[in-house]
Amino acid sequence: MISVNEKGLQLFDEMLDWEDELKVESQELSNGAVIVDCGVNVDGGYDAGMYLSRLCLADLADLAYTKIDLNGLAVPGIQVTTDLPTTACMASQYAGWKISVGNYFGMGSGPGRALGLKPKELYEEIGYQDDFSAAVLVLESNKLPDEEVVEYIAKHCSVDTDNVFIAVAPTSSIAGSVQISARVVETGIHKLESIGFDINCIKSGFGTAPIAPVVGDDTKCMGSTNDCVIYCGETYYTVDFEGTSDELKEYVKNAPSVTSKDYGKPFYTTFKEANFDFFKVDAGMFAPAKVTINDLNSKKTFSSGKFSPDILLESFGVDDV
């Protein structure tokens, strides 16, 4: 079985070799952990964002920048392709670990989750385990973790603190924006899983999503970055589905974000109306705008959803001058 942490550590070491070129900054804490700042106190950028995205996916996907047209406005986008979708996206990339230690908070994603089994039921569902001696994690946070945070992570991952390697970027940074858009394939898989689809039958995944500009603080940027996937993200999956074509068609019909009762306005607006309470926002909204599935079994392909570039441009706050 592929070790996502071993793959992640190889890439992390490469990131350290290109520290100056990536405009990131590393530091070793007193307990031996290595932290790479990709946008908290440094510039970071698109190159740092690409490394962050690759780290999240344990380098098990091919990523490339592309151009996406929003009603005649060309914006940067990212393209993701993987033949190991459940391992890359769910065992590694999924932001399934809320790390709260003292006054520190960060959303944890990447290979280290597999050692901590965050969440355990997901790893049981996909039948994945990793027992590597080092934990590699990506944190979405506007603060760098200290020794206390590292000790918490090391304990949950059953590794020594000097075998903890963390890359950090806030949502309100270029690198942070890139790595969120790079979750487009994972977001679709997670939505399919939430409506009862057997994600273990997904053989490959492909997706594209625009990359949001930095529009404000972390909360504002959380809205615009999510909107990139919700309103203009597109995914294509190849599956080996054992059910009927009608069953598959129903899954595809219910997978896109347009099926959500909260669809139709920028996410920040919806979040604000919910008094910034995630539990009051329909979870079904977190899905790509369009989902297509090609079934190797029936040889049929089904597609559902729509793009809403006007809403995304509103979310971006683009002014024509």
VENSULBEL-V352371 format. One record per pair of residues at least 6 apart in sequence whose ideal C-beta (glycine too) atoms are under 6 Angstrom apart, sorted by the first residue. I is the first residue (numbers start at 1). J is the second residue. D is the distance in Angstrom with one decimal. If there is no record, write none. Layout:
i=I j=J d=D
i=I j=J d=D
This chain:
i=3 j=130 d=5.2
i=3 j=132 d=4.6
i=4 j=58 d=3.8
i=4 j=91 d=5.8
i=4 j=92 d=4.5
i=4 j=111 d=3.9
i=4 j=114 d=5.4
i=4 j=130 d=5.6
i=5 j=111 d=4.2
i=5 j=130 d=5.6
i=5 j=132 d=3.8
i=5 j=134 d=5.8
i=5 j=136 d=5.4
i=6 j=132 d=5.0
i=7 j=58 d=4.5
i=7 j=59 d=5.0
i=8 j=55 d=5.7
i=8 j=58 d=5.0
i=8 j=111 d=3.9
i=8 j=136 d=3.5
i=9 j=134 d=5.3
i=9 j=136 d=5.4
i=11 j=54 d=5.7
i=11 j=55 d=5.7
i=11 j=59 d=4.8
i=12 j=136 d=5.5
i=12 j=165 d=4.9
i=15 j=51 d=5.0
i=16 j=26 d=5.7
i=19 j=26 d=5.9
i=22 j=47 d=5.0
i=22 j=48 d=4.7
i=23 j=42 d=6.0
i=23 j=43 d=4.5
i=23 j=44 d=5.7
i=23 j=45 d=5.4
i=24 j=36 d=5.4
i=24 j=38 d=5.0
i=24 j=42 d=5.9
i=24 j=48 d=5.2
i=25 j=37 d=4.8
i=25 j=42 d=4.9
i=26 j=36 d=4.8
i=27 j=35 d=5.3
i=28 j=34 d=5.4
i=29 j=147 d=5.3
i=30 j=147 d=5.9
i=31 j=147 d=4.9
i=31 j=150 d=5.9
i=31 j=161 d=4.0
i=32 j=161 d=5.5
i=32 j=162 d=2.7
i=33 j=150 d=4.2
i=33 j=161 d=5.4
i=33 j=164 d=4.2
i=34 j=165 d=5.0
i=35 j=144 d=5.7
i=35 j=166 d=5.2
i=36 j=167 d=4.5
i=37 j=144 d=5.9
i=37 j=168 d=5.8
i=38 j=44 d=4.5
i=38 j=48 d=4.4
i=38 j=52 d=5.7
i=38 j=167 d=5.7
i=38 j=169 d=4.1
i=38 j=175 d=4.4
i=39 j=169 d=4.0
i=39 j=170 d=5.7
i=39 j=173 d=3.1
i=39 j=175 d=4.6
i=39 j=176 d=5.8
i=40 j=144 d=5.6
i=40 j=168 d=5.8
i=40 j=170 d=5.9
i=44 j=173 d=5.6
i=44 j=174 d=5.9
i=44 j=175 d=3.9
i=45 j=174 d=5.2
i=48 j=175 d=4.2
i=49 j=174 d=5.9
i=49 j=175 d=3.9
i=49 j=178 d=2.7
i=49 j=179 d=5.7
i=52 j=138 d=5.9
i=52 j=167 d=5.8
i=52 j=169 d=5.9
i=52 j=175 d=5.4
i=52 j=179 d=4.2
i=53 j=63 d=5.7
i=53 j=178 d=6.0
i=53 j=179 d=4.6
i=53 j=182 d=3.7
i=55 j=110 d=5.5
i=55 j=138 d=5.3
i=55 j=167 d=5.7
i=56 j=93 d=4.3
i=56 j=109 d=5.2
i=56 j=110 d=4.9
i=56 j=138 d=5.1
i=56 j=179 d=5.9
i=57 j=88 d=4.6
i=57 j=92 d=5.9
i=57 j=93 d=5.0
i=58 j=92 d=4.2
i=58 j=111 d=5.0
i=60 j=84 d=4.8
i=60 j=88 d=3.8
i=61 j=80 d=5.5
i=61 j=82 d=3.7
i=61 j=88 d=5.0
i=62 j=81 d=4.6
i=63 j=80 d=5.7
i=64 j=79 d=4.9
i=66 j=77 d=4.8
i=66 j=79 d=4.9
i=67 j=74 d=5.2
i=68 j=75 d=5.5
i=68 j=77 d=3.7
i=68 j=210 d=4.6
i=70 j=309 d=4.2
i=70 j=313 d=5.7
i=71 j=309 d=4.9
i=75 j=210 d=5.0
i=76 j=211 d=4.6
i=77 j=208 d=5.6
i=77 j=210 d=4.8
i=77 j=211 d=5.9
i=78 j=181 d=5.0
i=78 j=182 d=5.1
i=78 j=211 d=6.0
i=79 j=208 d=4.9
i=80 j=182 d=5.8
i=80 j=185 d=4.9
i=80 j=207 d=5.0
i=81 j=206 d=5.0
i=82 j=88 d=4.7
i=82 j=205 d=5.4
i=83 j=204 d=4.8
i=85 j=202 d=4.9
i=85 j=205 d=4.1
i=86 j=126 d=4.8
i=86 j=199 d=5.8
i=89 j=185 d=5.7
i=89 j=186 d=3.7
i=89 j=189 d=5.3
i=90 j=126 d=5.6
i=91 j=114 d=5.3
i=91 j=128 d=4.4
i=92 j=110 d=5.8
i=92 j=111 d=5.1
i=93 j=109 d=5.8
i=93 j=186 d=4.9
i=94 j=186 d=5.7
i=95 j=107 d=4.7
i=95 j=109 d=4.2
i=96 j=113 d=5.8
i=96 j=118 d=5.1
i=96 j=119 d=5.4
i=97 j=108 d=3.4
i=97 j=113 d=5.3
i=97 j=118 d=3.9
i=99 j=106 d=4.9
i=99 j=108 d=4.9
i=101 j=148 d=5.7
i=101 j=149 d=4.8
i=101 j=152 d=4.8
i=104 j=149 d=5.2
i=106 j=139 d=3.8
i=106 j=141 d=3.3
i=107 j=140 d=4.4
i=108 j=137 d=5.4
i=108 j=139 d=5.8
i=109 j=138 d=5.1
i=110 j=136 d=6.0
i=110 j=137 d=5.1
i=110 j=138 d=4.1
i=111 j=136 d=4.6
i=112 j=135 d=3.8
i=112 j=136 d=5.6
i=112 j=137 d=3.7
i=112 j=157 d=5.5
i=114 j=130 d=4.1
i=115 j=130 d=5.9
i=115 j=135 d=5.2
i=115 j=157 d=3.8
i=116 j=156 d=4.1
i=116 j=157 d=4.8
i=117 j=123 d=5.3
i=133 j=163 d=5.8
i=134 j=163 d=4.1
i=135 j=157 d=4.0
i=135 j=159 d=5.0
i=135 j=164 d=5.3
i=136 j=165 d=4.8
i=137 j=166 d=5.0
i=138 j=167 d=5.1
i=139 j=166 d=5.9
i=139 j=168 d=4.7
i=140 j=171 d=6.0
i=141 j=168 d=5.8
i=142 j=170 d=4.0
i=142 j=218 d=5.6
i=144 j=168 d=5.7
i=150 j=161 d=5.3
i=150 j=164 d=5.1
i=153 j=164 d=5.6
i=154 j=161 d=4.6
i=154 j=164 d=5.2
i=169 j=175 d=4.3
i=169 j=176 d=4.1
i=170 j=176 d=5.3
i=170 j=218 d=5.7
i=171 j=218 d=4.4
i=171 j=221 d=4.4
i=171 j=222 d=5.2
i=172 j=214 d=5.5
i=172 j=217 d=5.7
i=172 j=218 d=4.9
i=172 j=221 d=4.3
i=177 j=211 d=5.5
i=177 j=212 d=4.9
i=177 j=225 d=5.4
i=178 j=211 d=5.6
i=180 j=225 d=4.1
i=181 j=209 d=4.3
i=181 j=211 d=4.8
i=181 j=228 d=5.0
i=184 j=207 d=3.9
i=184 j=209 d=4.1
i=184 j=229 d=5.1
i=184 j=233 d=4.4
i=184 j=288 d=5.8
i=185 j=205 d=4.2
i=185 j=207 d=4.1
i=185 j=235 d=5.6
i=187 j=229 d=5.2
i=187 j=288 d=6.0
i=188 j=235 d=4.0
i=188 j=288 d=4.7
i=188 j=291 d=5.6
i=189 j=199 d=5.4
i=191 j=255 d=5.5
i=191 j=287 d=3.9
i=192 j=255 d=5.6
i=193 j=199 d=4.8
i=195 j=254 d=5.3
i=197 j=251 d=4.9
i=201 j=239 d=5.0
i=201 j=240 d=5.0
i=201 j=241 d=5.6
i=202 j=237 d=5.3
i=202 j=239 d=5.2
i=203 j=238 d=4.9
i=203 j=240 d=5.9
i=204 j=238 d=4.4
i=205 j=237 d=5.2
i=206 j=236 d=4.5
i=207 j=235 d=4.0
i=208 j=234 d=5.4
i=209 j=228 d=4.9
i=209 j=229 d=5.2
i=209 j=233 d=4.0
i=210 j=228 d=4.7
i=210 j=232 d=5.2
i=212 j=224 d=4.1
i=212 j=225 d=4.7
i=212 j=228 d=5.2
i=213 j=316 d=5.8
i=215 j=221 d=5.9
i=215 j=224 d=4.9
i=215 j=317 d=5.6
i=220 j=268 d=5.8
i=223 j=266 d=5.8
i=223 j=267 d=4.3
i=223 j=268 d=2.8
i=224 j=315 d=4.7
i=226 j=267 d=4.7
i=227 j=266 d=5.8
i=227 j=267 d=5.2
i=227 j=312 d=5.4
i=227 j=315 d=4.2
i=229 j=288 d=5.6
i=230 j=257 d=4.5
i=231 j=289 d=5.4
i=231 j=308 d=4.4
i=231 j=311 d=4.9
i=231 j=312 d=4.5
i=232 j=289 d=5.6
i=232 j=307 d=5.4
i=232 j=309 d=6.0
i=232 j=312 d=5.2
i=233 j=288 d=4.0
i=233 j=289 d=5.3
i=234 j=290 d=4.5
i=235 j=288 d=4.7
i=235 j=291 d=5.4
i=236 j=292 d=4.6
i=237 j=293 d=5.0
i=238 j=294 d=5.0
i=239 j=293 d=5.7
i=239 j=295 d=5.5
i=240 j=296 d=4.8
i=240 j=297 d=5.6
i=241 j=248 d=5.1
i=241 j=295 d=4.8
i=241 j=297 d=5.5
i=245 j=298 d=5.1
i=245 j=300 d=5.5
i=248 j=295 d=5.9
i=249 j=302 d=5.1
i=252 j=291 d=5.9
i=252 j=293 d=5.2
i=252 j=302 d=4.2
i=252 j=304 d=4.8
i=253 j=304 d=5.0
i=255 j=291 d=4.2
i=256 j=287 d=5.7
i=256 j=291 d=5.1
i=256 j=304 d=5.4
i=256 j=305 d=3.0
i=257 j=263 d=5.7
i=257 j=285 d=5.5
i=257 j=287 d=4.2
i=257 j=289 d=5.8
i=258 j=305 d=5.6
i=258 j=306 d=5.8
i=260 j=282 d=4.7
i=260 j=284 d=4.3
i=260 j=285 d=3.8
i=261 j=282 d=5.2
i=262 j=270 d=5.0
i=262 j=282 d=4.5
i=262 j=285 d=4.8
i=266 j=314 d=5.7
i=266 j=315 d=4.0
i=274 j=280 d=3.7
i=274 j=281 d=5.2
i=289 j=305 d=5.3
i=289 j=307 d=5.2
i=290 j=305 d=3.7
i=291 j=304 d=5.8
i=291 j=305 d=5.6
i=292 j=303 d=4.1
i=293 j=302 d=5.5
i=294 j=301 d=4.5
